[in-house]
Amino acid sequence: MHAAFPLSIAATVAAVGLYGALTRRHVIMLLLSLELILAGANLALVTMGVAAGHPSTGYIFALFVLTIAAAEMGVGLAIILLLFAHRGNADLTTWTSLRGGDIQGRTPVDAAGGERR
Amino acid sequence: MSAAAWGLVVAAVVMLVAAVAVVTSARLVRTAFWLVVVFLGQAVVFLVLGADFLGWVQILISIGAVVVLVLFGLMLTSTSGTARARIGVPASSGWRRLGAAVVAAGFGALLLVAGLSALPEPHLDLEAVRRERSGGAQAIGQALFSAWVWPFELLSVLLLVALVGALVVSRRPGEPAGSTEQAPDQDGEG
């Protein structure tokens, strides 16, 4: 089998994940889209390892990426739950504090005093 | 094509379709279950590509831990019945959707070109890679604890930091440790 098929599937899954990350409004959907990008990367890593003749290198890199994805999910969800508790909604388009100017609602770093209101 | 190659094709197409469903489905909970399908298809592709250990670890971690975590997150951030209407892009932003599609297509094309040009001989010998058995638990364990031992140890430190970081972040300031549960709507928007 030609390596182009799994590689194109991997690239398409990563591209679909990027599309989701750019269009979805719910924060958790953003995290899921990032998971899709990582899934595409993992598939590409394993395919390239097999095609290059060093399969175990690809497997181990994919294992590392899998672990990092799990850690990222845990920390990301903790941050998102905290932000959700402050904001009261999960709509990304209303989380515009870093844009400057049109700040709606309280920001989580108010207590630190580092936020321009 | 051999049976293994057919399995790879079917699993990869299922994975792709499920990935599209993840980013287009209008129901929050369904996207999480479509993600399960993505991970299952990916695990089957891994198994066909000889990565036995990786395929099963994928099922354990991605489906058993990540998707369950996502489901908990969805339950903790569900606001009301209006949440369903809020997850897509607003109807007015067709341009945003188009721009995102263009960017994503360019990204995918770039990945594919870069990946293919990096391979001197882009051929997958599925029979040989299964005969080699370099993806079993024994081979992976030996590689992990010889050549890759430092990245492996570093990764364990990273997991510990992530664990402690998630605990610290999810604790409300001024609260004692242990009570991490939070009332979602105690201060509303604006």
Interface residues (C-beta under 8 A of the other chain):
Chain A: M1 H2 A3 A4 F5 P6 L7 S8 I9 A10 A11 T12 V13 A14 A15 V16 G17 L18 Y19 G20 L22 T23 R24 R25 H26 V27 I28 M29 L31 L32 S33 E35 L36 A39 G40 N42 L43 A44 V46 T47 M48 V50 A51 A52 P55 S56 G58 Y59 I60 A62 L63 F64 L66 T67 I68 A69 A70 A71 E72 M73 G74 V75 L77 A78 I79 I80 L81 L82 F84 A85 H86 R87 G88 N89 A90 D91 T93 T94 Q104 G105 R106 A111
Chain B: M1 A5 L8 V9 A12 V13 M15 L16 A19 V20 V22 V23 L28 T31 A32 L35 V38 F39 Q42 V45 F46 L49 G50 A51 F53 L54 V57 Q58 I61 S62 A65 V66 L69 V70 F72 G73 L74 L76 T77 T79 A83 R86 I87 G88 V89 P90 R96 R97 G99 A100 A101 V103 A104 A105 F107 G108 A109 L111 L112 G115 L116 A118 L119 P120 E121 P122 H123 L124 D125 L126 V129 E132 S134 G135 A139 I140 A143 L144 W148 P151 L155 L158 L159 A162 L163 G165 A166 L167 V169 S170 R172 P173 Q182 A183 P184 D185 Q186 D187 G188 E189 G190
